[in-house]
Amino acid sequence: MKLYGLKNCDSCKRARRDLSMAGIELEFIDIRQEPPSREVLESWLAVVGEAVLVNRKSTTWRGLTDDERAMPALSLLAANPTLIKRPVIMLESDVHVGWTDQVRTALGCQ
């Protein structure tokens, strides 16, 4: 299992803690230090879609110009990885975004 996020993100911290307490081993990837490749972003977008993956409530989003916001999602996320809604959890071919009740249930962390 891989968890993509930011080390200071509260949702990412909760997810890491809960998964660890459930005995699930994971690899944590800080998207600031190791941004996902375009291929990884493309696969996430194909599975969950732009509406789920792009965090339009973030400080980064509010700092973008209208022209930047109009960019295709793949280019936008590649240029601004902090726009990725977090955490993104990959388990084999499954992609989960956020740390919601639904995600926790799917991963066995209730």
Biopython code that builds the backbone (N, CA, C, O; Angstrom):
import numpy as np
from Bio.PDB.StructureBuilder import StructureBuilder

atoms = [
    (1, "MET", "N", (0.844, -1.173, 0.000)),
    (1, "MET", "CA", (0.000, 0.000, 0.000)),
    (1, "MET", "C", (0.892, 1.238, 0.000)),
    (1, "MET", "O", (1.892, 1.304, 0.715)),
    (2, "LYS", "N", (0.509, 2.210, -0.813)),
    (2, "LYS", "CA", (1.224, 3.485, -0.854)),
    (2, "LYS", "C", (0.262, 4.600, -0.467)),
    (2, "LYS", "O", (-0.888, 4.624, -0.906)),
    (3, "LEU", "N", (0.740, 5.512, 0.353)),
    (3, "LEU", "CA", (-0.052, 6.667, 0.747)),
    (3, "LEU", "C", (0.690, 7.913, 0.287)),
    (3, "LEU", "O", (1.805, 8.183, 0.734)),
    (4, "TYR", "N", (0.070, 8.662, -0.603)),
    (4, "TYR", "CA", (0.635, 9.918, -1.103)),
    (4, "TYR", "C", (-0.018, 11.063, -0.341)),
    (4, "TYR", "O", (-1.242, 11.126, -0.229)),
    (5, "GLY", "N", (0.802, 11.965, 0.180)),
    (5, "GLY", "CA", (0.261, 13.095, 0.915)),
    (5, "GLY", "C", (1.342, 14.067, 1.315)),
    (5, "GLY", "O", (2.419, 14.109, 0.721)),
    (6, "LEU", "N", (1.036, 14.843, 2.329)),
    (6, "LEU", "CA", (1.988, 15.804, 2.889)),
    (6, "LEU", "C", (2.211, 15.439, 4.349)),
    (6, "LEU", "O", (1.273, 15.079, 5.060)),
    (7, "LYS", "N", (3.461, 15.536, 4.787)),
    (7, "LYS", "CA", (3.757, 15.098, 6.150)),
    (7, "LYS", "C", (3.052, 15.935, 7.206)),
    (7, "LYS", "O", (2.826, 15.442, 8.311)),
    (8, "ASN", "N", (2.697, 17.176, 6.912)),
    (8, "ASN", "CA", (2.026, 18.033, 7.889)),
    (8, "ASN", "C", (0.509, 18.091, 7.726)),
    (8, "ASN", "O", (-0.160, 18.835, 8.443)),
    (9, "CYS", "N", (-0.035, 17.325, 6.803)),
    (9, "CYS", "CA", (-1.474, 17.304, 6.546)),
    (9, "CYS", "C", (-2.171, 16.469, 7.626)),
    (9, "CYS", "O", (-1.806, 15.316, 7.858)),
    (10, "ASP", "N", (-3.168, 17.056, 8.277)),
    (10, "ASP", "CA", (-3.874, 16.354, 9.354)),
    (10, "ASP", "C", (-4.565, 15.082, 8.865)),
    (10, "ASP", "O", (-4.517, 14.057, 9.544)),
    (11, "SER", "N", (-5.203, 15.133, 7.705)),
    (11, "SER", "CA", (-5.867, 13.941, 7.166)),
    (11, "SER", "C", (-4.852, 12.835, 6.885)),
    (11, "SER", "O", (-5.121, 11.659, 7.132)),
    (12, "CYS", "N", (-3.696, 13.216, 6.371)),
    (12, "CYS", "CA", (-2.649, 12.233, 6.087)),
    (12, "CYS", "C", (-2.113, 11.632, 7.385)),
    (12, "CYS", "O", (-1.853, 10.431, 7.455)),
    (13, "LYS", "N", (-1.952, 12.459, 8.399)),
    (13, "LYS", "CA", (-1.487, 11.965, 9.700)),
    (13, "LYS", "C", (-2.477, 10.971, 10.283)),
    (13, "LYS", "O", (-2.081, 9.919, 10.785)),
    (14, "ARG", "N", (-3.779, 11.303, 10.218)),
    (14, "ARG", "CA", (-4.815, 10.395, 10.735)),
    (14, "ARG", "C", (-4.815, 9.082, 9.968)),
    (14, "ARG", "O", (-4.903, 8.007, 10.562)),
    (15, "ALA", "N", (-4.715, 9.174, 8.646)),
    (15, "ALA", "CA", (-4.720, 7.971, 7.816)),
    (15, "ALA", "C", (-3.522, 7.083, 8.157)),
    (15, "ALA", "O", (-3.673, 5.871, 8.311)),
    (16, "ARG", "N", (-2.363, 7.668, 8.271)),
    (16, "ARG", "CA", (-1.166, 6.892, 8.602)),
    (16, "ARG", "C", (-1.303, 6.234, 9.969)),
    (16, "ARG", "O", (-0.949, 5.068, 10.142)),
    (17, "ARG", "N", (-1.811, 6.978, 10.927)),
    (17, "ARG", "CA", (-1.988, 6.442, 12.282)),
    (17, "ARG", "C", (-2.995, 5.292, 12.278)),
    (17, "ARG", "O", (-2.726, 4.224, 12.828)),
    (18, "ASP", "N", (-4.154, 5.513, 11.658)),
    (18, "ASP", "CA", (-5.209, 4.495, 11.649)),
    (18, "ASP", "C", (-4.774, 3.230, 10.909)),
    (18, "ASP", "O", (-5.054, 2.119, 11.360)),
    (19, "LEU", "N", (-4.098, 3.395, 9.791)),
    (19, "LEU", "CA", (-3.623, 2.234, 9.035)),
    (19, "LEU", "C", (-2.575, 1.463, 9.826)),
    (19, "LEU", "O", (-2.563, 0.232, 9.826)),
    (20, "SER", "N", (-1.708, 2.188, 10.489)),
    (20, "SER", "CA", (-0.692, 1.555, 11.320)),
    (20, "SER", "C", (-1.332, 0.780, 12.469)),
    (20, "SER", "O", (-0.932, -0.347, 12.761)),
    (21, "MET", "N", (-2.330, 1.388, 13.124)),
    (21, "MET", "CA", (-3.026, 0.733, 14.232)),
    (21, "MET", "C", (-3.781, -0.512, 13.755)),
    (21, "MET", "O", (-3.995, -1.442, 14.533)),
    (22, "ALA", "N", (-4.182, -0.534, 12.487)),
    (22, "ALA", "CA", (-4.872, -1.696, 11.909)),
    (22, "ALA", "C", (-3.879, -2.755, 11.442)),
    (22, "ALA", "O", (-4.272, -3.795, 10.915)),
    (23, "GLY", "N", (-2.582, -2.482, 11.640)),
    (23, "GLY", "CA", (-1.554, -3.442, 11.262)),
    (23, "GLY", "C", (-1.237, -3.466, 9.781)),
    (23, "GLY", "O", (-0.669, -4.435, 9.277)),
    (24, "ILE", "N", (-1.601, -2.407, 9.085)),
    (24, "ILE", "CA", (-1.367, -2.328, 7.639)),
    (24, "ILE", "C", (-0.064, -1.581, 7.383)),
    (24, "ILE", "O", (0.121, -0.443, 7.813)),
    (25, "GLU", "N", (0.828, -2.252, 6.673)),
    (25, "GLU", "CA", (2.099, -1.620, 6.317)),
    (25, "GLU", "C", (1.888, -0.758, 5.084)),
    (25, "GLU", "O", (1.174, -1.138, 4.155)),
    (26, "LEU", "N", (2.523, 0.413, 5.090)),
    (26, "LEU", "CA", (2.388, 1.287, 3.932)),
    (26, "LEU", "C", (3.672, 2.052, 3.693)),
    (26, "LEU", "O", (4.511, 2.224, 4.578)),
    (27, "GLU", "N", (3.783, 2.496, 2.477)),
    (27, "GLU", "CA", (4.894, 3.367, 2.080)),
    (27, "GLU", "C", (4.312, 4.770, 1.962)),
    (27, "GLU", "O", (3.347, 4.989, 1.230)),
    (28, "PHE", "N", (4.906, 5.726, 2.690)),
    (28, "PHE", "CA", (4.440, 7.110, 2.634)),
    (28, "PHE", "C", (5.286, 7.876, 1.641)),
    (28, "PHE", "O", (6.515, 7.830, 1.699)),
    (29, "ILE", "N", (4.633, 8.583, 0.726)),
    (29, "ILE", "CA", (5.320, 9.404, -0.264)),
    (29, "ILE", "C", (4.852, 10.843, -0.085)),
    (29, "ILE", "O", (3.672, 11.141, -0.272)),
    (30, "ASP", "N", (5.767, 11.732, 0.275)),
    (30, "ASP", "CA", (5.456, 13.152, 0.427)),
    (30, "ASP", "C", (5.446, 13.784, -0.964)),
    (30, "ASP", "O", (6.473, 13.816, -1.642)),
    (31, "ILE", "N", (4.288, 14.285, -1.386)),
    (31, "ILE", "CA", (4.148, 14.790, -2.756)),
    (31, "ILE", "C", (4.907, 16.088, -3.006)),
    (31, "ILE", "O", (5.086, 16.488, -4.157)),
    (32, "ARG", "N", (5.355, 16.748, -1.938)),
    (32, "ARG", "CA", (6.216, 17.924, -2.148)),
    (32, "ARG", "C", (7.625, 17.489, -2.505)),
    (32, "ARG", "O", (8.270, 18.089, -3.365)),
    (33, "GLN", "N", (8.101, 16.438, -1.838)),
    (33, "GLN", "CA", (9.464, 15.957, -2.066)),
    (33, "GLN", "C", (9.559, 15.043, -3.279)),
    (33, "GLN", "O", (10.558, 15.059, -3.998)),
    (34, "GLU", "N", (8.520, 14.248, -3.503)),
    (34, "GLU", "CA", (8.479, 13.308, -4.628)),
    (34, "GLU", "C", (7.144, 13.426, -5.347)),
    (34, "GLU", "O", (6.268, 12.583, -5.154)),
    (35, "PRO", "N", (6.971, 14.446, -6.166)),
    (35, "PRO", "CA", (5.686, 14.589, -6.870)),
    (35, "PRO", "C", (5.397, 13.365, -7.742)),
    (35, "PRO", "O", (6.310, 12.802, -8.346)),
    (36, "PRO", "N", (4.137, 12.958, -7.805)),
    (36, "PRO", "CA", (3.802, 11.818, -8.662)),
    (36, "PRO", "C", (4.102, 12.134, -10.126)),
    (36, "PRO", "O", (3.978, 13.276, -10.568)),
    (37, "SER", "N", (4.495, 11.108, -10.860)),
    (37, "SER", "CA", (4.782, 11.287, -12.286)),
    (37, "SER", "C", (3.496, 11.573, -13.043)),
    (37, "SER", "O", (2.398, 11.358, -12.529)),
    (38, "ARG", "N", (3.642, 12.054, -14.256)),
    (38, "ARG", "CA", (2.472, 12.311, -15.099)),
    (38, "ARG", "C", (1.697, 11.013, -15.342)),
    (38, "ARG", "O", (0.469, 11.023, -15.423)),
    (39, "GLU", "N", (2.424, 9.892, -15.458)),
    (39, "GLU", "CA", (1.771, 8.608, -15.684)),
    (39, "GLU", "C", (0.907, 8.218, -14.482)),
    (39, "GLU", "O", (-0.209, 7.728, -14.650)),
    (40, "VAL", "N", (1.424, 8.437, -13.277)),
    (40, "VAL", "CA", (0.662, 8.127, -12.059)),
    (40, "VAL", "C", (-0.555, 9.045, -11.978)),
    (40, "VAL", "O", (-1.663, 8.587, -11.697)),
    (41, "LEU", "N", (-0.350, 10.343, -12.224)),
    (41, "LEU", "CA", (-1.472, 11.285, -12.199)),
    (41, "LEU", "C", (-2.538, 10.897, -13.215)),
    (41, "LEU", "O", (-3.735, 10.955, -12.931)),
    (42, "GLU", "N", (-2.092, 10.504, -14.392)),
    (42, "GLU", "CA", (-3.008, 10.079, -15.450)),
    (42, "GLU", "C", (-3.845, 8.888, -14.992)),
    (42, "GLU", "O", (-5.052, 8.843, -15.229)),
    (43, "SER", "N", (-3.203, 7.931, -14.340)),
    (43, "SER", "CA", (-3.936, 6.745, -13.887)),
    (43, "SER", "C", (-4.936, 7.116, -12.786)),
    (43, "SER", "O", (-6.051, 6.596, -12.768)),
    (44, "TRP", "N", (-4.551, 8.004, -11.878)),
    (44, "TRP", "CA", (-5.476, 8.448, -10.833)),
    (44, "TRP", "C", (-6.680, 9.148, -11.445)),
    (44, "TRP", "O", (-7.822, 8.885, -11.068)),
    (45, "LEU", "N", (-6.414, 10.043, -12.392)),
    (45, "LEU", "CA", (-7.502, 10.771, -13.040)),
    (45, "LEU", "C", (-8.443, 9.817, -13.768)),
    (45, "LEU", "O", (-9.655, 10.030, -13.782)),
    (46, "ALA", "N", (-7.890, 8.768, -14.372)),
    (46, "ALA", "CA", (-8.715, 7.794, -15.084)),
    (46, "ALA", "C", (-9.617, 7.024, -14.116)),
    (46, "ALA", "O", (-10.742, 6.667, -14.467)),
    (47, "VAL", "N", (-9.128, 6.767, -12.906)),
    (47, "VAL", "CA", (-9.890, 5.975, -11.936)),
    (47, "VAL", "C", (-10.896, 6.833, -11.162)),
    (47, "VAL", "O", (-12.067, 6.468, -11.054)),
    (48, "VAL", "N", (-10.444, 7.970, -10.625)),
    (48, "VAL", "CA", (-11.325, 8.751, -9.737)),
    (48, "VAL", "C", (-11.871, 10.027, -10.354)),
    (48, "VAL", "O", (-12.872, 10.562, -9.877)),
    (49, "GLY", "N", (-11.237, 10.522, -11.402)),
    (49, "GLY", "CA", (-11.715, 11.726, -12.075)),
    (49, "GLY", "C", (-11.198, 13.017, -11.467)),
    (49, "GLY", "O", (-10.751, 13.066, -10.321)),
    (50, "GLU", "N", (-11.274, 14.035, -12.264)),
    (50, "GLU", "CA", (-10.791, 15.375, -11.896)),
    (50, "GLU", "C", (-11.558, 15.958, -10.716)),
    (50, "GLU", "O", (-10.962, 16.587, -9.842)),
    (51, "ALA", "N", (-12.869, 15.756, -10.683)),
    (51, "ALA", "CA", (-13.689, 16.346, -9.622)),
    (51, "ALA", "C", (-13.275, 15.842, -8.246)),
    (51, "ALA", "O", (-13.372, 16.579, -7.265)),
    (52, "VAL", "N", (-12.816, 14.604, -8.159)),
    (52, "VAL", "CA", (-12.389, 14.036, -6.883)),
    (52, "VAL", "C", (-10.938, 14.394, -6.577)),
    (52, "VAL", "O", (-10.605, 14.689, -5.429)),
    (53, "LEU", "N", (-10.082, 14.371, -7.574)),
    (53, "LEU", "CA", (-8.642, 14.499, -7.343)),
    (53, "LEU", "C", (-8.153, 15.931, -7.144)),
    (53, "LEU", "O", (-7.204, 16.151, -6.392)),
    (54, "VAL", "N", (-8.777, 16.904, -7.795)),
    (54, "VAL", "CA", (-8.312, 18.294, -7.696)),
    (54, "VAL", "C", (-8.975, 18.958, -6.483)),
    (54, "VAL", "O", (-10.201, 19.001, -6.378)),
    (55, "ASN", "N", (-8.151, 19.470, -5.579)),
    (55, "ASN", "CA", (-8.638, 20.124, -4.365)),
    (55, "ASN", "C", (-8.884, 21.605, -4.653)),
    (55, "ASN", "O", (-7.973, 22.431, -4.600)),
    (56, "ARG", "N", (-10.130, 21.907, -4.954)),
    (56, "ARG", "CA", (-10.500, 23.289, -5.307)),
    (56, "ARG", "C", (-10.779, 24.154, -4.074)),
    (56, "ARG", "O", (-11.180, 25.310, -4.208)),
    (57, "LYS", "N", (-10.571, 23.605, -2.884)),
    (57, "LYS", "CA", (-10.747, 24.382, -1.659)),
    (57, "LYS", "C", (-9.405, 24.783, -1.046)),
    (57, "LYS", "O", (-9.366, 25.431, -0.001)),
    (58, "SER", "N", (-8.318, 24.400, -1.690)),
    (58, "SER", "CA", (-6.994, 24.609, -1.112)),
    (58, "SER", "C", (-6.493, 26.038, -1.301)),
    (58, "SER", "O", (-6.974, 26.786, -2.152)),
    (59, "THR", "N", (-5.524, 26.381, -0.487)),
    (59, "THR", "CA", (-4.843, 27.671, -0.598)),
    (59, "THR", "C", (-4.162, 27.787, -1.958)),
    (59, "THR", "O", (-4.148, 28.855, -2.570)),
    (60, "THR", "N", (-3.601, 26.679, -2.418)),
    (60, "THR", "CA", (-2.936, 26.681, -3.728)),
    (60, "THR", "C", (-3.928, 27.047, -4.822)),
    (60, "THR", "O", (-3.614, 27.864, -5.688)),
    (61, "TRP", "N", (-5.126, 26.454, -4.798)),
    (61, "TRP", "CA", (-6.153, 26.737, -5.806)),
    (61, "TRP", "C", (-6.519, 28.221, -5.790)),
    (61, "TRP", "O", (-6.618, 28.856, -6.840)),
    (62, "ARG", "N", (-6.716, 28.763, -4.598)),
    (62, "ARG", "CA", (-7.107, 30.178, -4.491)),
    (62, "ARG", "C", (-6.020, 31.112, -5.008)),
    (62, "ARG", "O", (-6.311, 32.244, -5.396)),
    (63, "GLY", "N", (-4.775, 30.651, -5.018)),
    (63, "GLY", "CA", (-3.677, 31.474, -5.505)),
    (63, "GLY", "C", (-3.446, 31.403, -7.002)),
    (63, "GLY", "O", (-2.597, 32.117, -7.535)),
    (64, "LEU", "N", (-4.201, 30.538, -7.694)),
    (64, "LEU", "CA", (-4.028, 30.394, -9.141)),
    (64, "LEU", "C", (-4.760, 31.488, -9.903)),
    (64, "LEU", "O", (-5.763, 32.030, -9.436)),
    (65, "THR", "N", (-4.246, 31.800, -11.073)),
    (65, "THR", "CA", (-4.939, 32.728, -11.958)),
    (65, "THR", "C", (-6.049, 31.967, -12.680)),
    (65, "THR", "O", (-6.074, 30.736, -12.668)),
    (66, "ASP", "N", (-6.960, 32.699, -13.305)),
    (66, "ASP", "CA", (-8.029, 32.058, -14.076)),
    (66, "ASP", "C", (-7.458, 31.206, -15.210)),
    (66, "ASP", "O", (-7.977, 30.130, -15.508)),
    (67, "ASP", "N", (-6.385, 31.697, -15.842)),
    (67, "ASP", "CA", (-5.753, 30.927, -16.921)),
    (67, "ASP", "C", (-5.190, 29.610, -16.394)),
    (67, "ASP", "O", (-5.321, 28.573, -17.044)),
    (68, "GLU", "N", (-4.565, 29.649, -15.220)),
    (68, "GLU", "CA", (-4.015, 28.422, -14.633)),
    (68, "GLU", "C", (-5.141, 27.447, -14.281)),
    (68, "GLU", "O", (-5.020, 26.242, -14.506)),
    (69, "ARG", "N", (-6.227, 27.969, -13.732)),
    (69, "ARG", "CA", (-7.358, 27.104, -13.356)),
    (69, "ARG", "C", (-7.991, 26.450, -14.582)),
    (69, "ARG", "O", (-8.604, 25.388, -14.468)),
    (70, "ALA", "N", (-7.851, 27.064, -15.735)),
    (70, "ALA", "CA", (-8.437, 26.539, -16.964)),
    (70, "ALA", "C", (-7.559, 25.459, -17.616)),
    (70, "ALA", "O", (-7.968, 24.832, -18.593)),
    (71, "MET", "N", (-6.366, 25.248, -17.078)),
    (71, "MET", "CA", (-5.461, 24.239, -17.633)),
    (71, "MET", "C", (-6.077, 22.844, -17.484)),
    (71, "MET", "O", (-6.890, 22.622, -16.587)),
    (72, "PRO", "N", (-5.695, 21.902, -18.358)),
    (72, "PRO", "CA", (-6.140, 20.517, -18.177)),
    (72, "PRO", "C", (-5.658, 20.001, -16.813)),
    (72, "PRO", "O", (-4.574, 20.360, -16.353)),
    (73, "ALA", "N", (-6.465, 19.168, -16.183)),
    (73, "ALA", "CA", (-6.161, 18.684, -14.828)),
    (73, "ALA", "C", (-4.781, 18.036, -14.731)),
    (73, "ALA", "O", (-4.063, 18.256, -13.756)),
    (74, "LEU", "N", (-4.407, 17.247, -15.721)),
    (74, "LEU", "CA", (-3.108, 16.573, -15.684)),
    (74, "LEU", "C", (-1.971, 17.581, -15.608)),
    (74, "LEU", "O", (-1.067, 17.435, -14.785)),
    (75, "SER", "N", (-2.006, 18.591, -16.450)),
    (75, "SER", "CA", (-0.953, 19.620, -16.455)),
    (75, "SER", "C", (-0.967, 20.425, -15.163)),
    (75, "SER", "O", (0.085, 20.749, -14.611)),
    (76, "LEU", "N", (-2.152, 20.741, -14.690)),
    (76, "LEU", "CA", (-2.304, 21.530, -13.469)),
    (76, "LEU", "C", (-1.733, 20.789, -12.259)),
    (76, "LEU", "O", (-0.998, 21.375, -11.464)),
    (77, "LEU", "N", (-2.070, 19.496, -12.116)),
    (77, "LEU", "CA", (-1.580, 18.713, -10.985)),
    (77, "LEU", "C", (-0.089, 18.426, -11.087)),
    (77, "LEU", "O", (0.603, 18.363, -10.071)),
    (78, "ALA", "N", (0.410, 18.253, -12.306)),
    (78, "ALA", "CA", (1.849, 18.027, -12.489)),
    (78, "ALA", "C", (2.637, 19.273, -12.084)),
    (78, "ALA", "O", (3.715, 19.169, -11.499)),
    (79, "ALA", "N", (2.096, 20.445, -12.396)),
    (79, "ALA", "CA", (2.774, 21.703, -12.055)),
    (79, "ALA", "C", (2.576, 22.096, -10.594)),
    (79, "ALA", "O", (3.416, 22.788, -10.019)),
    (80, "ASN", "N", (1.470, 21.658, -9.991)),
    (80, "ASN", "CA", (1.121, 22.041, -8.609)),
    (80, "ASN", "C", (0.653, 20.808, -7.826)),
    (80, "ASN", "O", (-0.546, 20.650, -7.597)),
    (81, "PRO", "N", (1.577, 19.934, -7.415)),
    (81, "PRO", "CA", (1.152, 18.700, -6.752)),
    (81, "PRO", "C", (0.385, 18.918, -5.445)),
    (81, "PRO", "O", (-0.326, 18.017, -4.999)),
    (82, "THR", "N", (0.513, 20.085, -4.830)),
    (82, "THR", "CA", (-0.239, 20.330, -3.593)),
    (82, "THR", "C", (-1.726, 20.546, -3.868)),
    (82, "THR", "O", (-2.512, 20.675, -2.929)),
    (83, "LEU", "N", (-2.122, 20.589, -5.133)),
    (83, "LEU", "CA", (-3.542, 20.667, -5.494)),
    (83, "LEU", "C", (-4.226, 19.301, -5.422)),
    (83, "LEU", "O", (-5.446, 19.208, -5.557)),
    (84, "ILE", "N", (-3.443, 18.249, -5.209)),
    (84, "ILE", "CA", (-4.005, 16.906, -5.126)),
    (84, "ILE", "C", (-4.732, 16.764, -3.796)),
    (84, "ILE", "O", (-4.165, 17.035, -2.738)),
    (85, "LYS", "N", (-5.985, 16.339, -3.855)),
    (85, "LYS", "CA", (-6.744, 16.082, -2.632)),
    (85, "LYS", "C", (-6.070, 14.927, -1.904)),
    (85, "LYS", "O", (-5.664, 13.946, -2.527)),
    (86, "ARG", "N", (-5.952, 15.044, -0.586)),
    (86, "ARG", "CA", (-5.152, 14.095, 0.172)),
    (86, "ARG", "C", (-5.955, 13.416, 1.275)),
    (86, "ARG", "O", (-6.984, 13.906, 1.740)),
    (87, "PRO", "N", (-5.421, 12.249, 1.668)),
    (87, "PRO", "CA", (-4.368, 11.450, 1.040)),
    (87, "PRO", "C", (-4.893, 10.683, -0.172)),
    (87, "PRO", "O", (-6.095, 10.471, -0.326)),
    (88, "VAL", "N", (-3.957, 10.278, -1.023)),
    (88, "VAL", "CA", (-4.274, 9.352, -2.102)),
    (88, "VAL", "C", (-3.637, 8.031, -1.688)),
    (88, "VAL", "O", (-2.432, 7.954, -1.448)),
    (89, "ILE", "N", (-4.462, 6.999, -1.610)),
    (89, "ILE", "CA", (-3.988, 5.700, -1.156)),
    (89, "ILE", "C", (-4.144, 4.707, -2.297)),
    (89, "ILE", "O", (-5.231, 4.525, -2.845)),
    (90, "MET", "N", (-3.031, 4.073, -2.638)),
    (90, "MET", "CA", (-3.033, 3.075, -3.713)),
    (90, "MET", "C", (-2.836, 1.697, -3.098)),
    (90, "MET", "O", (-1.884, 1.455, -2.357)),
    (91, "LEU", "N", (-3.747, 0.813, -3.421)),
    (91, "LEU", "CA", (-3.652, -0.574, -2.999)),
    (91, "LEU", "C", (-3.920, -1.407, -4.241)),
    (91, "LEU", "O", (-5.059, -1.540, -4.690)),
    (92, "GLU", "N", (-2.853, -1.961, -4.784)),
    (92, "GLU", "CA", (-2.892, -2.672, -6.061)),
    (92, "GLU", "C", (-3.461, -1.731, -7.114)),
    (92, "GLU", "O", (-2.866, -0.685, -7.372)),
    (93, "SER", "N", (-4.594, -2.064, -7.732)),
    (93, "SER", "CA", (-5.136, -1.181, -8.776)),
    (93, "SER", "C", (-6.197, -0.219, -8.227)),
    (93, "SER", "O", (-6.738, 0.603, -8.967)),
    (94, "ASP", "N", (-6.492, -0.328, -6.922)),
    (94, "ASP", "CA", (-7.482, 0.560, -6.311)),
    (94, "ASP", "C", (-6.843, 1.893, -5.928)),
    (94, "ASP", "O", (-5.704, 1.944, -5.464)),
    (95, "VAL", "N", (-7.598, 2.960, -6.131)),
    (95, "VAL", "CA", (-7.156, 4.299, -5.752)),
    (95, "VAL", "C", (-8.240, 4.902, -4.860)),
    (95, "VAL", "O", (-9.405, 4.980, -5.252)),
    (96, "HIS", "N", (-7.850, 5.324, -3.662)),
    (96, "HIS", "CA", (-8.769, 5.953, -2.712)),
    (96, "HIS", "C", (-8.271, 7.363, -2.437)),
    (96, "HIS", "O", (-7.074, 7.579, -2.249)),
    (97, "VAL", "N", (-9.191, 8.321, -2.414)),
    (97, "VAL", "CA", (-8.822, 9.716, -2.189)),
    (97, "VAL", "C", (-9.560, 10.232, -0.958)),
    (97, "VAL", "O", (-10.773, 10.067, -0.827)),
    (98, "GLY", "N", (-8.808, 10.855, -0.065)),
    (98, "GLY", "CA", (-9.382, 11.386, 1.167)),
    (98, "GLY", "C", (-9.351, 10.341, 2.268)),
    (98, "GLY", "O", (-8.982, 9.191, 2.030)),
    (99, "TRP", "N", (-9.736, 10.740, 3.468)),
    (99, "TRP", "CA", (-9.794, 9.817, 4.602)),
    (99, "TRP", "C", (-11.206, 9.863, 5.172)),
    (99, "TRP", "O", (-11.437, 10.301, 6.299)),
    (100, "THR", "N", (-12.142, 9.393, 4.347)),
    (100, "THR", "CA", (-13.557, 9.408, 4.690)),
    (100, "THR", "C", (-13.947, 8.076, 5.322)),
    (100, "THR", "O", (-13.163, 7.127, 5.315)),
    (101, "ASP", "N", (-15.153, 8.008, 5.863)),
    (101, "ASP", "CA", (-15.661, 6.749, 6.409)),
    (101, "ASP", "C", (-15.657, 5.657, 5.339)),
    (101, "ASP", "O", (-15.324, 4.505, 5.615)),
    (102, "GLN", "N", (-16.027, 6.031, 4.126)),
    (102, "GLN", "CA", (-16.062, 5.075, 3.021)),
    (102, "GLN", "C", (-14.669, 4.506, 2.737)),
    (102, "GLN", "O", (-14.526, 3.302, 2.523)),
    (103, "VAL", "N", (-13.655, 5.349, 2.734)),
    (103, "VAL", "CA", (-12.287, 4.901, 2.486)),
    (103, "VAL", "C", (-11.810, 4.017, 3.640)),
    (103, "VAL", "O", (-11.207, 2.967, 3.420)),
    (104, "ARG", "N", (-12.086, 4.453, 4.866)),
    (104, "ARG", "CA", (-11.675, 3.661, 6.034)),
    (104, "ARG", "C", (-12.302, 2.260, 5.992)),
    (104, "ARG", "O", (-11.633, 1.264, 6.270)),
    (105, "THR", "N", (-13.583, 2.197, 5.645)),
    (105, "THR", "CA", (-14.256, 0.898, 5.549)),
    (105, "THR", "C", (-13.635, 0.041, 4.459)),
    (105, "THR", "O", (-13.390, -1.148, 4.666)),
    (106, "ALA", "N", (-13.379, 0.634, 3.300)),
    (106, "ALA", "CA", (-12.789, -0.117, 2.178)),
    (106, "ALA", "C", (-11.417, -0.687, 2.529)),
    (106, "ALA", "O", (-11.022, -1.734, 2.016)),
    (107, "LEU", "N", (-10.696, 0.008, 3.406)),
    (107, "LEU", "CA", (-9.356, -0.427, 3.780)),
    (107, "LEU", "C", (-9.321, -1.200, 5.090)),
    (107, "LEU", "O", (-8.247, -1.589, 5.549)),
    (108, "GLY", "N", (-10.480, -1.426, 5.697)),
    (108, "GLY", "CA", (-10.555, -2.203, 6.931)),
    (108, "GLY", "C", (-10.098, -1.477, 8.169)),
    (108, "GLY", "O", (-9.528, -2.085, 9.075)),
    (109, "CYS", "N", (-10.345, -0.174, 8.220)),
    (109, "CYS", "CA", (-9.903, 0.631, 9.370)),
    (109, "CYS", "C", (-11.081, 1.253, 10.100)),
    (109, "CYS", "O", (-11.059, 2.454, 10.370)),
    (110, "GLN", "N", (-12.086, 0.495, 10.422)),
    (110, "GLN", "CA", (-13.247, 1.069, 11.134)),
    (110, "GLN", "C", (-13.097, 0.978, 12.582)),
    (110, "GLN", "O", (-13.979, 1.412, 13.323)),
]
sb = StructureBuilder()
sb.init_structure("model")
sb.init_model(0)
sb.init_chain("A")
sb.init_seg("    ")
for serial, (resi, resn, name, xyz) in enumerate(atoms, 1):
    if name == "N":
        sb.init_residue(resn, " ", resi, " ")
    sb.init_atom(name, np.array(xyz, "f"), 0.0, 1.0, " ", f" {name:<3s}", serial, name[0])
structure = sb.get_structure()
